[in-house]
Amino acid sequence: MHYTIFELDQYRNHVMSWFRRIFCRLHLQHCHRCRERLTRLRLDDILILDLKKSEQKMDIPENPLEYHRLCDIFHDEMKEHKSTV
């Protein structure tokens, strides 16, 4: 028996009951497949956190029209600065 992604997520976030956590922990000690899945969940969390930080640094407007306006401005500037040599 393997744990589902949902169950592993519950384990990882300490939402699983203490009784089920014990069995899950024992299972993880012997099951490479479930450990790998748990690791992928943790890596996904890191990726999501990095993306959120990047979004904050880029300060992308939430308004799609404003975002497209900025894209158009930068696109036009790139055209102006291209070398013709």
The first five atom37 places (N, CA, C, CB, O) and aatype in JSON, in Angstrom:
{
  "aatype": [12, 8, 18, 16, 9, 13, 6, 10, 3, 5, 18, 1, 2, 8, 19, 12, 15, 17, 13, 1, 1, 9, 13, 4, 1, 10, 8, 10, 5, 8, 4, 8, 1, 4, 1, 6, 1, 10, 16, 1, 10, 1, 10, 3, 3, 9, 10, 9, 10, 3, 10, 11, 11, 15, 6, 5, 11, 12, 3, 9, 14, 6, 2, 14, 10, 6, 18, 8, 1, 10, 4, 3, 9, 13, 8, 3, 6, 12, 11, 6, 8, 11, 15, 16, 19],
  "atom_mask": [
    [1, 1, 1, 1, 1],
    [1, 1, 1, 1, 1],
    [1, 1, 1, 1, 1],
    [1, 1, 1, 1, 1],
    [1, 1, 1, 1, 1],
    [1, 1, 1, 1, 1],
    [1, 1, 1, 1, 1],
    [1, 1, 1, 1, 1],
    [1, 1, 1, 1, 1],
    [1, 1, 1, 1, 1],
    [1, 1, 1, 1, 1],
    [1, 1, 1, 1, 1],
    [1, 1, 1, 1, 1],
    [1, 1, 1, 1, 1],
    [1, 1, 1, 1, 1],
    [1, 1, 1, 1, 1],
    [1, 1, 1, 1, 1],
    [1, 1, 1, 1, 1],
    [1, 1, 1, 1, 1],
    [1, 1, 1, 1, 1],
    [1, 1, 1, 1, 1],
    [1, 1, 1, 1, 1],
    [1, 1, 1, 1, 1],
    [1, 1, 1, 1, 1],
    [1, 1, 1, 1, 1],
    [1, 1, 1, 1, 1],
    [1, 1, 1, 1, 1],
    [1, 1, 1, 1, 1],
    [1, 1, 1, 1, 1],
    [1, 1, 1, 1, 1],
    [1, 1, 1, 1, 1],
    [1, 1, 1, 1, 1],
    [1, 1, 1, 1, 1],
    [1, 1, 1, 1, 1],
    [1, 1, 1, 1, 1],
    [1, 1, 1, 1, 1],
    [1, 1, 1, 1, 1],
    [1, 1, 1, 1, 1],
    [1, 1, 1, 1, 1],
    [1, 1, 1, 1, 1],
    [1, 1, 1, 1, 1],
    [1, 1, 1, 1, 1],
    [1, 1, 1, 1, 1],
    [1, 1, 1, 1, 1],
    [1, 1, 1, 1, 1],
    [1, 1, 1, 1, 1],
    [1, 1, 1, 1, 1],
    [1, 1, 1, 1, 1],
    [1, 1, 1, 1, 1],
    [1, 1, 1, 1, 1],
    [1, 1, 1, 1, 1],
    [1, 1, 1, 1, 1],
    [1, 1, 1, 1, 1],
    [1, 1, 1, 1, 1],
    [1, 1, 1, 1, 1],
    [1, 1, 1, 1, 1],
    [1, 1, 1, 1, 1],
    [1, 1, 1, 1, 1],
    [1, 1, 1, 1, 1],
    [1, 1, 1, 1, 1],
    [1, 1, 1, 1, 1],
    [1, 1, 1, 1, 1],
    [1, 1, 1, 1, 1],
    [1, 1, 1, 1, 1],
    [1, 1, 1, 1, 1],
    [1, 1, 1, 1, 1],
    [1, 1, 1, 1, 1],
    [1, 1, 1, 1, 1],
    [1, 1, 1, 1, 1],
    [1, 1, 1, 1, 1],
    [1, 1, 1, 1, 1],
    [1, 1, 1, 1, 1],
    [1, 1, 1, 1, 1],
    [1, 1, 1, 1, 1],
    [1, 1, 1, 1, 1],
    [1, 1, 1, 1, 1],
    [1, 1, 1, 1, 1],
    [1, 1, 1, 1, 1],
    [1, 1, 1, 1, 1],
    [1, 1, 1, 1, 1],
    [1, 1, 1, 1, 1],
    [1, 1, 1, 1, 1],
    [1, 1, 1, 1, 1],
    [1, 1, 1, 1, 1],
    [1, 1, 1, 1, 1]
  ],
  "atom_positions": [
    [[0.84, -1.18, 0.0], [0.0, 0.0, 0.0], [0.89, 1.25, 0.0], [-0.95, 0.0, 1.22], [1.85, 1.34, 0.76]],
    [[0.54, 2.19, -0.84], [1.25, 3.46, -0.89], [0.29, 4.57, -0.49], [1.85, 3.72, -2.3], [-0.93, 4.46, -0.65]],
    [[0.86, 5.64, 0.02], [0.05, 6.79, 0.4], [-0.18, 7.66, -0.83], [0.74, 7.61, 1.53], [0.68, 7.78, -1.7]],
    [[-1.35, 8.27, -0.88], [-1.67, 9.18, -1.99], [-0.95, 10.51, -1.77], [-3.22, 9.4, -2.1], [-0.45, 10.79, -0.68]],
    [[-0.91, 11.3, -2.82], [-0.32, 12.64, -2.71], [-1.07, 13.45, -1.66], [-0.35, 13.37, -4.08], [-0.46, 14.18, -0.87]],
    [[-2.37, 13.32, -1.65], [-3.19, 14.04, -0.68], [-2.8, 13.64, 0.75], [-4.68, 13.77, -0.91], [-2.65, 14.51, 1.61]],
    [[-2.64, 12.35, 0.99], [-2.27, 11.88, 2.33], [-0.86, 12.34, 2.71], [-2.35, 10.36, 2.4], [-0.62, 12.72, 3.85]],
    [[0.05, 12.29, 1.75], [1.41, 12.76, 2.03], [1.42, 14.25, 2.32], [2.34, 12.44, 0.85], [2.2, 14.73, 3.14]],
    [[0.57, 14.97, 1.64], [0.46, 16.4, 1.91], [-0.09, 16.64, 3.31], [-0.45, 17.06, 0.86], [0.36, 17.56, 4.0]],
    [[-1.03, 15.84, 3.73], [-1.54, 15.95, 5.1], [-0.44, 15.64, 6.11], [-2.74, 14.99, 5.31], [-0.3, 16.33, 7.12]],
    [[0.33, 14.62, 5.83], [1.45, 14.26, 6.71], [2.44, 15.43, 6.8], [2.16, 12.98, 6.2], [2.86, 15.83, 7.89]],
    [[2.79, 15.94, 5.67], [3.78, 17.02, 5.57], [3.32, 18.28, 6.3], [4.06, 17.35, 4.11], [4.14, 18.99, 6.89]],
    [[2.04, 18.56, 6.26], [1.5, 19.77, 6.88], [0.95, 19.53, 8.28], [0.41, 20.35, 6.02], [0.28, 20.4, 8.85]],
    [[1.22, 18.37, 8.83], [0.8, 18.02, 10.2], [-0.72, 18.11, 10.38], [1.48, 18.94, 11.21], [-1.2, 18.5, 11.44]],
    [[-1.45, 17.75, 9.35], [-2.91, 17.75, 9.42], [-3.41, 16.33, 9.71], [-3.52, 18.29, 8.09], [-4.52, 16.14, 10.2]],
    [[-2.6, 15.37, 9.4], [-2.95, 13.97, 9.63], [-3.0, 13.69, 11.13], [-1.93, 13.02, 8.93], [-2.22, 14.25, 11.9]],
    [[-3.91, 12.84, 11.54], [-4.02, 12.5, 12.96], [-2.71, 11.87, 13.45], [-5.21, 11.53, 13.22], [-1.98, 11.25, 12.67]],
    [[-2.42, 12.02, 14.71], [-1.16, 11.52, 15.25], [-1.05, 10.01, 15.05], [-1.03, 11.86, 16.75], [0.05, 9.5, 14.81]],
    [[-2.15, 9.31, 15.15], [-2.16, 7.86, 14.98], [-1.76, 7.48, 13.55], [-3.55, 7.29, 15.32], [-0.91, 6.6, 13.34]],
    [[-2.36, 8.13, 12.58], [-2.03, 7.86, 11.17], [-0.63, 8.34, 10.83], [-3.05, 8.54, 10.24], [0.05, 7.75, 9.99]],
    [[-0.2, 9.43, 11.48], [1.16, 9.93, 11.25], [2.21, 8.89, 11.63], [1.4, 11.21, 12.05], [3.22, 8.74, 10.93]],
    [[1.97, 8.18, 12.7], [2.93, 7.15, 13.13], [3.07, 6.08, 12.05], [2.47, 6.51, 14.47], [4.19, 5.69, 11.7]],
    [[1.94, 5.62, 11.53], [2.0, 4.59, 10.49], [2.6, 5.13, 9.19], [0.6, 4.04, 10.22], [3.34, 4.43, 8.5]],
    [[2.29, 6.35, 8.89], [2.86, 6.97, 7.69], [4.38, 7.11, 7.84], [2.22, 8.36, 7.43], [5.12, 6.81, 6.9]],
    [[4.83, 7.54, 8.98], [6.27, 7.68, 9.23], [6.97, 6.33, 9.09], [6.51, 8.27, 10.64], [8.04, 6.25, 8.48]],
    [[6.39, 5.29, 9.65], [6.96, 3.95, 9.52], [7.01, 3.52, 8.06], [6.16, 2.93, 10.35], [7.99, 2.94, 7.59]],
    [[5.94, 3.79, 7.35], [5.89, 3.44, 5.93], [6.98, 4.19, 5.16], [4.5, 3.76, 5.35], [7.66, 3.61, 4.31]],
    [[7.16, 5.46, 5.46], [8.15, 6.27, 4.75], [9.58, 5.77, 5.0], [8.04, 7.73, 5.18], [10.45, 5.94, 4.14]],
    [[9.81, 5.17, 6.12], [11.15, 4.64, 6.41], [11.51, 3.5, 5.47], [11.22, 4.15, 7.86], [12.69, 3.24, 5.23]],
    [[10.5, 2.81, 4.94], [10.77, 1.63, 4.12], [10.32, 1.77, 2.66], [10.08, 0.45, 4.72], [10.59, 0.89, 1.85]],
    [[9.67, 2.85, 2.34], [9.13, 2.99, 0.98], [9.8, 4.15, 0.24], [7.6, 3.2, 1.02], [9.55, 5.32, 0.51]],
    [[10.64, 3.78, -0.7], [11.36, 4.78, -1.48], [10.39, 5.62, -2.33], [12.41, 4.1, -2.38], [10.55, 6.83, -2.46]],
    [[9.41, 4.97, -2.91], [8.45, 5.66, -3.78], [7.73, 6.79, -3.03], [7.43, 4.66, -4.34], [7.63, 7.9, -3.54]],
    [[7.23, 6.5, -1.85], [6.5, 7.53, -1.09], [7.44, 8.62, -0.59], [5.76, 6.88, 0.11], [7.05, 9.79, -0.51]],
    [[8.66, 8.25, -0.25], [9.64, 9.28, 0.16], [9.93, 10.23, -0.99], [10.96, 8.62, 0.65], [10.04, 11.44, -0.8]],
    [[10.05, 9.67, -2.19], [10.28, 10.5, -3.37], [9.1, 11.44, -3.63], [10.52, 9.62, -4.61], [9.29, 12.61, -3.95]],
    [[7.91, 10.93, -3.48], [6.72, 11.76, -3.69], [6.65, 12.88, -2.65], [5.43, 10.89, -3.62], [6.3, 14.01, -2.97]],
    [[7.0, 12.56, -1.42], [7.03, 13.56, -0.36], [8.09, 14.62, -0.65], [7.29, 12.9, 1.01], [7.86, 15.81, -0.45]],
    [[9.23, 14.19, -1.13], [10.29, 15.12, -1.51], [9.83, 16.05, -2.63], [11.56, 14.36, -1.93], [10.11, 17.25, -2.59]],
    [[9.14, 15.49, -3.62], [8.63, 16.33, -4.72], [7.63, 17.36, -4.22], [7.97, 15.46, -5.79], [7.6, 18.49, -4.72]],
    [[6.82, 16.99, -3.25], [5.88, 17.96, -2.67], [6.64, 19.11, -2.0], [4.95, 17.27, -1.64], [6.28, 20.27, -2.15]],
    [[7.69, 18.77, -1.29], [8.5, 19.81, -0.63], [9.19, 20.7, -1.65], [9.55, 19.17, 0.3], [9.27, 21.92, -1.48]],
    [[9.69, 20.09, -2.71], [10.33, 20.88, -3.76], [9.33, 21.79, -4.47], [11.01, 19.95, -4.78], [9.66, 22.91, -4.84]],
    [[8.12, 21.3, -4.64], [7.07, 22.14, -5.22], [6.8, 23.35, -4.34], [5.77, 21.33, -5.42], [6.59, 24.46, -4.84]],
    [[6.8, 23.15, -3.03], [6.6, 24.27, -2.1], [7.7, 25.31, -2.26], [6.55, 23.77, -0.65], [7.43, 26.51, -2.25]],
    [[8.92, 24.83, -2.39], [10.06, 25.75, -2.56], [9.92, 26.52, -3.87], [11.4, 24.98, -2.52], [10.15, 27.73, -3.91]],
    [[9.54, 25.82, -4.92], [9.35, 26.48, -6.22], [8.25, 27.54, -6.15], [9.01, 25.44, -7.29], [8.42, 28.64, -6.66]],
    [[7.14, 27.2, -5.52], [6.03, 28.15, -5.4], [6.47, 29.37, -4.6], [4.82, 27.48, -4.72], [6.14, 30.5, -4.96]],
    [[7.2, 29.15, -3.53], [7.7, 30.27, -2.72], [8.64, 31.15, -3.54], [8.41, 29.75, -1.46], [8.55, 32.38, -3.48]],
    [[9.53, 30.53, -4.3], [10.45, 31.3, -5.16], [9.69, 32.11, -6.21], [11.44, 30.36, -5.84], [10.04, 33.25, -6.49]],
    [[8.67, 31.51, -6.79], [7.87, 32.23, -7.79], [7.15, 33.42, -7.17], [6.85, 31.28, -8.44], [7.07, 34.49, -7.78]],
    [[6.62, 33.23, -5.97], [5.95, 34.34, -5.29], [6.93, 35.47, -4.99], [5.29, 33.86, -4.0], [6.6, 36.64, -5.15]],
    [[8.13, 35.11, -4.55], [9.14, 36.13, -4.26], [9.54, 36.87, -5.54], [10.39, 35.49, -3.61], [9.7, 38.09, -5.55]],
    [[9.69, 36.12, -6.62], [10.05, 36.74, -7.9], [8.96, 37.68, -8.38], [10.31, 35.67, -8.96], [9.24, 38.77, -8.89]],
    [[7.72, 37.27, -8.21], [6.6, 38.12, -8.61], [6.62, 39.42, -7.82], [5.26, 37.38, -8.41], [6.37, 40.49, -8.37]],
    [[6.9, 39.34, -6.53], [6.96, 40.55, -5.7], [8.1, 41.45, -6.14], [7.12, 40.18, -4.21], [7.94, 42.67, -6.18]],
    [[9.24, 40.87, -6.47], [10.39, 41.66, -6.91], [10.11, 42.35, -8.24], [11.63, 40.78, -7.02], [10.54, 43.48, -8.47]],
    [[9.4, 41.65, -9.12], [9.12, 42.21, -10.44], [8.03, 43.26, -10.38], [8.71, 41.11, -11.4], [7.92, 44.1, -11.27]],
    [[7.23, 43.22, -9.34], [6.16, 44.2, -9.15], [5.24, 44.26, -10.38], [6.75, 45.58, -8.86], [4.98, 45.33, -10.92]],
    [[4.78, 43.1, -10.79], [3.88, 43.01, -11.95], [2.5, 43.49, -11.53], [3.82, 41.54, -12.49], [1.96, 43.02, -10.53]],
    [[1.92, 44.4, -12.28], [0.58, 44.88, -11.93], [-0.46, 43.76, -12.0], [0.17, 46.03, -12.86], [-0.38, 42.88, -12.86]],
    [[-1.41, 43.82, -11.11], [-2.47, 42.81, -11.12], [-3.47, 43.07, -12.24], [-3.2, 42.78, -9.77], [-4.13, 42.15, -12.71]],
    [[-3.56, 44.3, -12.66], [-4.46, 44.66, -13.74], [-3.86, 44.2, -15.07], [-4.74, 46.2, -13.74], [-2.78, 44.67, -15.44]],
    [[-4.52, 43.29, -15.79], [-3.95, 42.79, -17.05], [-3.73, 43.88, -18.09], [-4.85, 41.74, -17.62], [-2.77, 43.81, -18.86]],
    [[-4.58, 44.88, -18.12], [-4.39, 45.96, -19.1], [-3.11, 46.74, -18.81], [-5.59, 46.92, -19.08], [-2.37, 47.09, -19.73]],
    [[-2.86, 46.99, -17.54], [-1.63, 47.68, -17.15], [-0.4, 46.83, -17.5], [-1.64, 48.01, -15.64], [0.61, 47.35, -17.97]],
    [[-0.51, 45.55, -17.26], [0.59, 44.64, -17.58], [0.89, 44.67, -19.09], [0.25, 43.2, -17.12], [2.05, 44.77, -19.49]],
    [[-0.14, 44.58, -19.9], [0.05, 44.6, -21.36], [0.59, 45.95, -21.83], [-1.27, 44.29, -22.07], [1.39, 46.0, -22.76]],
    [[0.17, 47.02, -21.19], [0.7, 48.34, -21.54], [2.21, 48.38, -21.27], [-0.03, 49.45, -20.73], [2.97, 48.89, -22.1]],
    [[2.63, 47.85, -20.13], [4.05, 47.81, -19.82], [4.82, 46.93, -20.81], [4.27, 47.29, -18.39], [5.92, 47.28, -21.22]],
    [[4.24, 45.82, -21.18], [4.88, 44.94, -22.17], [5.06, 45.67, -23.49], [4.04, 43.66, -22.38], [6.11, 45.57, -24.12]],
    [[4.05, 46.41, -23.9], [4.14, 47.18, -25.15], [5.23, 48.23, -25.07], [2.79, 47.84, -25.47], [5.98, 48.43, -26.02]],
    [[5.32, 48.9, -23.93], [6.35, 49.93, -23.75], [7.74, 49.32, -23.88], [6.2, 50.63, -22.37], [8.59, 49.84, -24.59]],
    [[7.97, 48.2, -23.19], [9.29, 47.57, -23.24], [9.58, 47.0, -24.62], [9.4, 46.48, -22.19], [10.72, 47.03, -25.08]],
    [[8.58, 46.51, -25.28], [8.76, 45.99, -26.63], [9.17, 47.12, -27.57], [7.46, 45.3, -27.12], [10.07, 46.94, -28.39]],
    [[8.51, 48.27, -27.46], [8.86, 49.42, -28.29], [10.26, 49.91, -27.99], [7.85, 50.56, -28.07], [11.0, 50.28, -28.91]],
    [[10.65, 49.93, -26.72], [12.0, 50.37, -26.35], [13.05, 49.43, -26.92], [12.14, 50.46, -24.83], [14.12, 49.87, -27.34]],
    [[12.77, 48.15, -26.93], [13.71, 47.18, -27.48], [13.92, 47.43, -28.97], [13.22, 45.74, -27.24], [15.03, 47.29, -29.47]],
    [[12.86, 47.79, -29.68], [12.97, 48.08, -31.11], [13.85, 49.3, -31.34], [11.58, 48.31, -31.72], [14.67, 49.31, -32.27]],
    [[13.7, 50.33, -30.5], [14.45, 51.57, -30.66], [15.94, 51.35, -30.42], [13.93, 52.63, -29.71], [16.76, 52.03, -31.04]],
    [[16.29, 50.43, -29.54], [17.69, 50.25, -29.16], [18.4, 49.17, -29.96], [17.78, 49.92, -27.71], [19.58, 48.89, -29.71]],
    [[17.72, 48.56, -30.91], [18.36, 47.54, -31.73], [19.34, 48.21, -32.68], [17.31, 46.71, -32.52], [19.08, 49.26, -33.26]],
    [[20.47, 47.56, -32.82], [21.5, 48.08, -33.71], [21.13, 47.77, -35.16], [22.89, 47.5, -33.36], [20.59, 46.7, -35.46]],
    [[21.42, 48.7, -36.07], [21.15, 48.49, -37.49], [22.43, 48.16, -38.24], [20.49, 49.73, -38.11], [22.43, 48.09, -39.47]],
    [[23.51, 47.96, -37.52], [24.8, 47.68, -38.15], [24.89, 46.25, -38.56], [25.95, 48.02, -37.22], [25.91, 45.83, -39.11]]
  ]
}
